[in-house]
């Protein structure tokens, strides 16, 4: 059985978690093209070695960051996202092409 340490709930069976993608810098939603935004959301680097990834403990919906070696699948460290992200990013959807700005 593989165990992952949840920063909120302690060691748990890996089946209680889902992977949420790589931690990577978010482009400015107000200035990025649709193509660049799609690449940010859907394309992963798939690096061989240590990567930072989003993980969610499903029973509690707690999102956190794990450092994992992708070759050995060893989880090296887990920690709350607040250690990296100090504030929330607030943004609104861009107006549609046929809508006027107010």
Secondary structure by P-SEA (a helix, b strand, c coil): cbbbbbcccccccccccccccccccccccccccaaaaaaaaccccccccbbbbbbbccccccccccccccccccccccccccccccbbbbbbcccccccccc
